[in-house]
Amino acid sequence: MKRMFLAGICLVLTVACIGCNTVRGLGKDVTTVGGWVVKGADNVEDSGN
């Protein structure tokens, strides 16, 4: 009974996150941070040459 209840809660939370674009927003944030890392690495590479 507890497993079914927890599975139901997990399913509802997953659908809610997808429905409110939280997952999409997180993906955009990760992409932005990745761009900052790449730019920082490029700046370090340029200053070393």
N, C-alpha and C positions, 0 to 999 in steps of 0.2 A: 504494500500500500504506500509506504514512504517513497519507494523508488518511482512509482507512477506519479506521485505528487511532485517530486523533484523534477522528473522528466517533463511534466506539464509546465512547471515554472520556467525551466530552461527554454522550452519551446516558445513560450509567450515572450520571454525576454529577448530571444533571438529575433523573432518577428518584429518586436517593437523597435529594436535597434536598426534593423534593415528598413523598416517603414519610416523612421524619422531621419534617415540619411546619416546616422551617426557613423556608420562604417565608411560611407563615402567621405565624410568630413575628416575622419582619421586618416584615410588614404591621402587626402590632399595635404594634411599636416606632415605626414611622413615624406611625401614628395618634396615639400618645401624645405624641410630639414636636409634632405638628401642633396638638394640644389645648393644649399649653403655649404655643405661639406665639400662638394665638388669645386665650388668657387674658391673656398679656402685652400684646398689642395692645389688648385691652379696657381693661386697667388704665391704659395710657398715654392712651387716648382719654378715660377718665373723669377722670383727673387734669388734663387740659388744659381741661376745661369748667368 
